[in-house]
């Protein structure tokens, strides 16, 4: 089993060494919050669900549907949710700093783990103008979505590394729980939730505060002005 290296503290922040970085998509690499909330509000209105307020960020659509719809209606309701989400692309954009960051990481050293279906992930990445990595685990690839560790474990294996040697970057409680449960160190990115609400090893206010330095055997991740809430 590969072991994680201890973080190094510098005058400018903290440096972490990892074999690979595993990113969430929505709210971490791309800003799709408003599009997501619009589509789910339309979904609730179409189904006559009164008082619906979307609080399922980071969860697979099938799990959100199961919270609100009787079993005999779930398949129909899930298809509607997926269709509405794929149609709602206005305002989707790359998060500030994310494109620069991804360009600095060797292709075999990063992947995406998302609660989106593969189709929705492609739609949103196309809308944001972001290319997919070689390894992308979606809701279609797992039995149990976040907060289960299954997705992050699968991504680490696909890249050829032990999860304990990987770093997870997330913006939701469910995603950070998934990363921790997989054995990864975690970085929470404020935005979808406020920084104090993120249970992570380190919390940053923006992806602009992250930089990458590849080495022959790993990637060194520099976090400027990180918070350490745990």
TORKOL-4160 file (C-alpha; in steps of 0.2 Angstrom, whole numbers, padded with zeros to 4 digits, m for minus):
230
<pt num="1" X="0000" Y="0000" Z="0000"/>
<pt num="2" X="0007" Y="0017" Z="m0005"/>
<pt num="3" X="0008" Y="0029" Z="0010"/>
<pt num="4" X="0004" Y="0048" Z="0009"/>
<pt num="5" X="0018" Y="0060" Z="0013"/>
<pt num="6" X="0017" Y="0073" Z="0026"/>
<pt num="7" X="0012" Y="0091" Z="0021"/>
<pt num="8" X="0025" Y="0104" Z="0021"/>
<pt num="9" X="0021" Y="0121" Z="0028"/>
<pt num="10" X="0029" Y="0136" Z="0019"/>
<pt num="11" X="0028" Y="0155" Z="0021"/>
<pt num="12" X="0015" Y="0155" Z="0007"/>
<pt num="13" X="0004" Y="0140" Z="0012"/>
<pt num="14" X="0005" Y="0121" Z="0012"/>
<pt num="15" X="0012" Y="0109" Z="0000"/>
<pt num="16" X="0005" Y="0091" Z="m0002"/>
<pt num="17" X="0012" Y="0077" Z="m0012"/>
<pt num="18" X="0000" Y="0065" Z="m0020"/>
<pt num="19" X="0001" Y="0052" Z="m0034"/>
<pt num="20" X="m0015" Y="0059" Z="m0042"/>
<pt num="21" X="m0028" Y="0072" Z="m0039"/>
<pt num="22" X="m0047" Y="0067" Z="m0040"/>
<pt num="23" X="m0059" Y="0081" Z="m0044"/>
<pt num="24" X="m0077" Y="0083" Z="m0042"/>
<pt num="25" X="m0085" Y="0091" Z="m0057"/>
<pt num="26" X="m0100" Y="0103" Z="m0053"/>
<pt num="27" X="m0096" Y="0117" Z="m0041"/>
<pt num="28" X="m0077" Y="0112" Z="m0041"/>
<pt num="29" X="m0071" Y="0113" Z="m0059"/>
<pt num="30" X="m0087" Y="0120" Z="m0067"/>
<pt num="31" X="m0100" Y="0132" Z="m0060"/>
<pt num="32" X="m0117" Y="0124" Z="m0064"/>
<pt num="33" X="m0126" Y="0128" Z="m0048"/>
<pt num="34" X="m0139" Y="0140" Z="m0055"/>
<pt num="35" X="m0142" Y="0128" Z="m0070"/>
<pt num="36" X="m0144" Y="0113" Z="m0058"/>
<pt num="37" X="m0156" Y="0123" Z="m0047"/>
<pt num="38" X="m0167" Y="0129" Z="m0061"/>
<pt num="39" X="m0168" Y="0111" Z="m0068"/>
<pt num="40" X="m0173" Y="0104" Z="m0052"/>
<pt num="41" X="m0186" Y="0117" Z="m0048"/>
<pt num="42" X="m0194" Y="0114" Z="m0065"/>
<pt num="43" X="m0194" Y="0096" Z="m0061"/>
<pt num="44" X="m0203" Y="0098" Z="m0044"/>
<pt num="45" X="m0215" Y="0110" Z="m0052"/>
<pt num="46" X="m0219" Y="0097" Z="m0066"/>
<pt num="47" X="m0222" Y="0084" Z="m0053"/>
<pt num="48" X="m0232" Y="0095" Z="m0041"/>
<pt num="49" X="m0220" Y="0094" Z="m0027"/>
<pt num="50" X="m0224" Y="0109" Z="m0016"/>
<pt num="51" X="m0211" Y="0118" Z="m0006"/>
<pt num="52" X="m0197" Y="0110" Z="m0015"/>
<pt num="53" X="m0180" Y="0117" Z="m0011"/>
<pt num="54" X="m0165" Y="0109" Z="m0020"/>
<pt num="55" X="m0152" Y="0103" Z="m0007"/>
<pt num="56" X="m0145" Y="0088" Z="m0016"/>
<pt num="57" X="m0129" Y="0096" Z="m0022"/>
<pt num="58" X="m0116" Y="0082" Z="m0024"/>
<pt num="59" X="m0129" Y="0068" Z="m0024"/>
<pt num="60" X="m0134" Y="0057" Z="m0039"/>
<pt num="61" X="m0151" Y="0061" Z="m0047"/>
<pt num="62" X="m0158" Y="0044" Z="m0043"/>
<pt num="63" X="m0155" Y="0047" Z="m0024"/>
<pt num="64" X="m0163" Y="0064" Z="m0025"/>
<pt num="65" X="m0178" Y="0057" Z="m0034"/>
<pt num="66" X="m0180" Y="0043" Z="m0021"/>
<pt num="67" X="m0182" Y="0056" Z="m0007"/>
<pt num="68" X="m0197" Y="0064" Z="m0015"/>
<pt num="69" X="m0206" Y="0051" Z="m0026"/>
<pt num="70" X="m0215" Y="0035" Z="m0023"/>
<pt num="71" X="m0206" Y="0019" Z="m0029"/>
<pt num="72" X="m0219" Y="0016" Z="m0043"/>
<pt num="73" X="m0216" Y="0033" Z="m0051"/>
<pt num="74" X="m0197" Y="0035" Z="m0049"/>
<pt num="75" X="m0191" Y="0029" Z="m0066"/>
<pt num="76" X="m0202" Y="0041" Z="m0075"/>
<pt num="77" X="m0197" Y="0055" Z="m0063"/>
<pt num="78" X="m0179" Y="0051" Z="m0065"/>
<pt num="79" X="m0180" Y="0052" Z="m0084"/>
<pt num="80" X="m0188" Y="0069" Z="m0082"/>
<pt num="81" X="m0175" Y="0075" Z="m0071"/>
<pt num="82" X="m0161" Y="0069" Z="m0082"/>
<pt num="83" X="m0169" Y="0077" Z="m0097"/>
<pt num="84" X="m0172" Y="0094" Z="m0089"/>
<pt num="85" X="m0154" Y="0094" Z="m0082"/>
<pt num="86" X="m0147" Y="0090" Z="m0100"/>
<pt num="87" X="m0157" Y="0105" Z="m0107"/>
<pt num="88" X="m0152" Y="0118" Z="m0094"/>
<pt num="89" X="m0135" Y="0124" Z="m0099"/>
<pt num="90" X="m0136" Y="0143" Z="m0098"/>
<pt num="91" X="m0123" Y="0150" Z="m0087"/>
<pt num="92" X="m0112" Y="0135" Z="m0085"/>
<pt num="93" X="m0094" Y="0140" Z="m0085"/>
<pt num="94" X="m0077" Y="0134" Z="m0079"/>
<pt num="95" X="m0073" Y="0139" Z="m0062"/>
<pt num="96" X="m0059" Y="0153" Z="m0061"/>
<pt num="97" X="m0042" Y="0145" Z="m0060"/>
<pt num="98" X="m0048" Y="0127" Z="m0065"/>
<pt num="99" X="m0043" Y="0127" Z="m0083"/>
<pt num="100" X="m0025" Y="0134" Z="m0079"/>
<pt num="101" X="m0024" Y="0121" Z="m0065"/>
<pt num="102" X="m0029" Y="0106" Z="m0076"/>
<pt num="103" X="m0017" Y="0111" Z="m0089"/>
<pt num="104" X="m0003" Y="0109" Z="m0077"/>
<pt num="105" X="m0006" Y="0091" Z="m0072"/>
<pt num="106" X="0000" Y="0077" Z="m0082"/>
<pt num="107" X="m0014" Y="0067" Z="m0090"/>
<pt num="108" X="m0011" Y="0051" Z="m0080"/>
<pt num="109" X="m0011" Y="0060" Z="m0063"/>
<pt num="110" X="m0029" Y="0067" Z="m0062"/>
<pt num="111" X="m0047" Y="0061" Z="m0065"/>
<pt num="112" X="m0065" Y="0067" Z="m0062"/>
<pt num="113" X="m0078" Y="0058" Z="m0050"/>
<pt num="114" X="m0095" Y="0066" Z="m0053"/>
<pt num="115" X="m0113" Y="0062" Z="m0048"/>
<pt num="116" X="m0119" Y="0066" Z="m0065"/>
<pt num="117" X="m0123" Y="0053" Z="m0078"/>
<pt num="118" X="m0111" Y="0052" Z="m0092"/>
<pt num="119" X="m0122" Y="0061" Z="m0104"/>
<pt num="120" X="m0125" Y="0075" Z="m0092"/>
<pt num="121" X="m0106" Y="0077" Z="m0088"/>
<pt num="122" X="m0103" Y="0078" Z="m0107"/>
<pt num="123" X="m0116" Y="0091" Z="m0109"/>
<pt num="124" X="m0110" Y="0102" Z="m0095"/>
<pt num="125" X="m0091" Y="0100" Z="m0099"/>
<pt num="126" X="m0095" Y="0105" Z="m0117"/>
<pt num="127" X="m0105" Y="0120" Z="m0111"/>
<pt num="128" X="m0090" Y="0125" Z="m0101"/>
<pt num="129" X="m0078" Y="0121" Z="m0115"/>
<pt num="130" X="m0068" Y="0109" Z="m0104"/>
<pt num="131" X="m0061" Y="0093" Z="m0111"/>
<pt num="132" X="m0064" Y="0076" Z="m0102"/>
<pt num="133" X="m0049" Y="0067" Z="m0094"/>
<pt num="134" X="m0044" Y="0050" Z="m0098"/>
<pt num="135" X="m0052" Y="0044" Z="m0081"/>
<pt num="136" X="m0070" Y="0050" Z="m0077"/>
<pt num="137" X="m0081" Y="0040" Z="m0066"/>
<pt num="138" X="m0099" Y="0045" Z="m0067"/>
<pt num="139" X="m0116" Y="0039" Z="m0059"/>
<pt num="140" X="m0117" Y="0026" Z="m0073"/>
<pt num="141" X="m0101" Y="0018" Z="m0067"/>
<pt num="142" X="m0105" Y="0015" Z="m0049"/>
<pt num="143" X="m0119" Y="0006" Z="m0039"/>
<pt num="144" X="m0118" Y="0018" Z="m0024"/>
<pt num="145" X="m0116" Y="0036" Z="m0027"/>
<pt num="146" X="m0108" Y="0049" Z="m0015"/>
<pt num="147" X="m0106" Y="0049" Z="m0001"/>
<pt num="148" X="m0101" Y="0031" Z="m0004"/>
<pt num="149" X="m0082" Y="0030" Z="m0008"/>
<pt num="150" X="m0085" Y="0019" Z="m0023"/>
<pt num="151" X="m0082" Y="0032" Z="m0036"/>
<pt num="152" X="m0066" Y="0038" Z="m0029"/>
<pt num="153" X="m0060" Y="0021" Z="m0026"/>
<pt num="154" X="m0064" Y="0016" Z="m0044"/>
<pt num="155" X="m0055" Y="0032" Z="m0051"/>
<pt num="156" X="m0039" Y="0029" Z="m0041"/>
<pt num="157" X="m0039" Y="0011" Z="m0047"/>
<pt num="158" X="m0041" Y="0016" Z="m0065"/>
<pt num="159" X="m0026" Y="0028" Z="m0063"/>
<pt num="160" X="m0016" Y="0014" Z="m0055"/>
<pt num="161" X="m0014" Y="0021" Z="m0038"/>
<pt num="162" X="m0020" Y="0017" Z="m0020"/>
<pt num="163" X="m0033" Y="0029" Z="m0014"/>
<pt num="164" X="m0023" Y="0033" Z="0001"/>
<pt num="165" X="m0010" Y="0041" Z="m0010"/>
<pt num="166" X="m0023" Y="0052" Z="m0019"/>
<pt num="167" X="m0030" Y="0069" Z="m0015"/>
<pt num="168" X="m0049" Y="0073" Z="m0017"/>
<pt num="169" X="m0055" Y="0091" Z="m0022"/>
<pt num="170" X="m0073" Y="0093" Z="m0018"/>
<pt num="171" X="m0086" Y="0107" Z="m0014"/>
<pt num="172" X="m0100" Y="0097" Z="m0005"/>
<pt num="173" X="m0102" Y="0087" Z="0011"/>
<pt num="174" X="m0107" Y="0071" Z="0002"/>
<pt num="175" X="m0092" Y="0072" Z="m0009"/>
<pt num="176" X="m0080" Y="0076" Z="0005"/>
<pt num="177" X="m0087" Y="0061" Z="0015"/>
<pt num="178" X="m0085" Y="0050" Z="m0001"/>
<pt num="179" X="m0066" Y="0055" Z="m0002"/>
<pt num="180" X="m0063" Y="0053" Z="0016"/>
<pt num="181" X="m0071" Y="0036" Z="0016"/>
<pt num="182" X="m0060" Y="0031" Z="0001"/>
<pt num="183" X="m0045" Y="0035" Z="0012"/>
<pt num="184" X="m0040" Y="0050" Z="0002"/>
<pt num="185" X="m0034" Y="0067" Z="0009"/>
<pt num="186" X="m0047" Y="0080" Z="0005"/>
<pt num="187" X="m0048" Y="0098" Z="0000"/>
<pt num="188" X="m0064" Y="0108" Z="0001"/>
<pt num="189" X="m0068" Y="0122" Z="m0011"/>
<pt num="190" X="m0080" Y="0135" Z="m0004"/>
<pt num="191" X="m0094" Y="0141" Z="m0015"/>
<pt num="192" X="m0108" Y="0129" Z="m0015"/>
<pt num="193" X="m0106" Y="0128" Z="0004"/>
<pt num="194" X="m0097" Y="0141" Z="0015"/>
<pt num="195" X="m0080" Y="0137" Z="0021"/>
<pt num="196" X="m0085" Y="0133" Z="0039"/>
<pt num="197" X="m0098" Y="0120" Z="0032"/>
<pt num="198" X="m0084" Y="0110" Z="0023"/>
<pt num="199" X="m0077" Y="0095" Z="0033"/>
<pt num="200" X="m0060" Y="0093" Z="0025"/>
<pt num="201" X="m0042" Y="0091" Z="0029"/>
<pt num="202" X="m0040" Y="0108" Z="0021"/>
<pt num="203" X="m0052" Y="0122" Z="0014"/>
<pt num="204" X="m0049" Y="0135" Z="0001"/>
<pt num="205" X="m0059" Y="0149" Z="m0004"/>
<pt num="206" X="m0056" Y="0147" Z="m0023"/>
<pt num="207" X="m0047" Y="0136" Z="m0036"/>
<pt num="208" X="m0036" Y="0151" Z="m0040"/>
<pt num="209" X="m0027" Y="0147" Z="m0023"/>
<pt num="210" X="m0021" Y="0130" Z="m0030"/>
<pt num="211" X="m0005" Y="0127" Z="m0040"/>
<pt num="212" X="0003" Y="0111" Z="m0046"/>
<pt num="213" X="0021" Y="0106" Z="m0049"/>
<pt num="214" X="0023" Y="0088" Z="m0057"/>
<pt num="215" X="0038" Y="0077" Z="m0052"/>
<pt num="216" X="0043" Y="0061" Z="m0060"/>
<pt num="217" X="0033" Y="0051" Z="m0047"/>
<pt num="218" X="0019" Y="0062" Z="m0041"/>
<pt num="219" X="0012" Y="0079" Z="m0041"/>
<pt num="220" X="0015" Y="0093" Z="m0028"/>
<pt num="221" X="0000" Y="0103" Z="m0024"/>
<pt num="222" X="0002" Y="0120" Z="m0016"/>
<pt num="223" X="m0012" Y="0128" Z="m0007"/>
<pt num="224" X="m0011" Y="0146" Z="m0003"/>
<pt num="225" X="m0020" Y="0153" Z="0012"/>
<pt num="226" X="m0028" Y="0136" Z="0017"/>
<pt num="227" X="m0039" Y="0134" Z="0032"/>
<pt num="228" X="m0037" Y="0118" Z="0042"/>
<pt num="229" X="m0054" Y="0115" Z="0050"/>
<pt num="230" X="m0052" Y="0097" Z="0055"/>
